[in-house]
Amino acid sequence: MAADAKPRVKVPKTASAGEVITIKTLISHQMESGQRKDGDGNVIPRSIINRFTCDFNGQNVIDVTLEPAISTNPYFEFEAQVPEAGEFKFAWYDDDGSVYEDAKQIEIA
């Protein structure tokens, strides 16, 4: 588990039924590609967030596979339609098997 990995998510607290909202996510993570060498010439092992998912009330909204060229602290901004009140669940999957999760509730106004 990367000690510095910290997910952050911004979701509106309320929306109208059927409204399309913007969701913003960021995870603090070093994202080592596995192609660099340290000061002694040894390859630094790959350590990246390799997948990001978002579900709403059990239905998949987005599922992204990430490759080594992704930048440090990956940021995603996407839109989702909100048919009802519920919970968005977010998951970031690390190469070391760690899963970082967050969840946000949204109400219908």
C-alpha positions in Angstrom: 0.0 0.0 0.0 1.4 3.4 -1.0 1.7 5.4 2.2 0.9 8.7 0.5 -2.2 7.6 -1.5 -5.1 9.7 -0.6 -8.3 9.9 -2.7 -10.4 13.0 -2.9 -13.8 13.3 -4.5 -16.2 16.2 -5.2 -19.8 15.4 -5.9 -22.8 17.8 -5.5 -24.8 17.1 -2.3 -28.1 17.5 -4.2 -29.4 17.3 -7.8 -32.8 17.1 -9.6 -34.0 13.7 -10.8 -32.4 13.1 -14.2 -29.9 15.9 -13.9 -26.4 15.5 -15.3 -23.8 16.4 -12.7 -20.0 16.8 -12.9 -17.9 14.6 -10.6 -14.2 15.4 -9.9 -11.7 12.9 -8.4 -8.0 13.1 -7.5 -5.8 10.6 -5.8 -2.4 11.5 -4.4 0.0 8.8 -5.6 3.6 8.9 -6.9 2.9 6.7 -10.0 6.3 5.1 -10.7 6.4 3.8 -14.3 9.0 1.0 -13.7 11.2 2.5 -16.4 13.4 4.8 -14.3 16.6 3.9 -12.4 17.7 4.9 -8.9 21.1 6.5 -8.1 22.7 3.0 -8.1 21.4 2.1 -11.5 18.7 -0.3 -10.2 15.3 -0.2 -11.9 12.6 1.4 -9.6 9.7 -1.1 -9.5 6.5 -0.1 -11.2 3.9 1.3 -8.8 0.8 2.8 -10.4 -2.9 3.1 -9.9 -3.9 0.7 -12.7 -7.7 1.0 -12.6 -10.4 3.5 -11.5 -14.1 2.7 -11.1 -17.2 4.6 -10.1 -20.6 3.0 -9.4 -23.9 4.6 -8.6 -26.3 2.4 -6.5 -24.5 -0.7 -7.8 -24.5 0.3 -11.4 -21.2 1.0 -13.1 -20.7 4.7 -14.2 -17.1 4.6 -15.3 -14.3 2.0 -15.5 -10.9 3.2 -16.6 -7.7 1.1 -17.1 -4.5 3.2 -16.5 -1.1 2.6 -18.1 2.4 3.5 -16.9 2.4 6.8 -18.8 -0.3 8.2 -16.5 0.8 11.3 -14.5 1.4 11.5 -10.8 -1.8 12.2 -8.8 -4.3 11.2 -11.5 -7.3 13.5 -11.8 -10.6 12.5 -13.4 -13.6 14.7 -14.2 -16.6 13.1 -15.8 -20.4 13.6 -16.0 -23.1 11.2 -14.6 -26.9 11.3 -14.8 -28.6 11.1 -11.4 -31.9 9.2 -11.7 -32.5 9.0 -8.0 -31.0 9.6 -4.6 -28.2 7.3 -3.8 -24.5 6.7 -3.3 -21.5 7.0 -5.6 -18.8 4.5 -4.8 -15.2 5.2 -6.1 -12.3 2.7 -6.2 -8.7 3.1 -7.2 -6.7 -0.1 -7.7 -2.9 -0.1 -7.0 -0.3 -2.5 -8.6 0.5 -3.8 -5.1 -3.1 -5.1 -4.7 -4.3 -2.2 -2.5 -7.7 -0.7 -3.2 -8.4 2.9 -2.1 -12.1 3.7 -1.7 -14.4 6.6 -1.1 -18.2 7.1 -1.3 -20.4 10.1 -1.5 -24.2 10.4 -1.1 -26.4 12.5 -3.3 -30.0 13.6 -2.5 -32.8 14.6 -5.0 -33.9 18.1 -4.4 
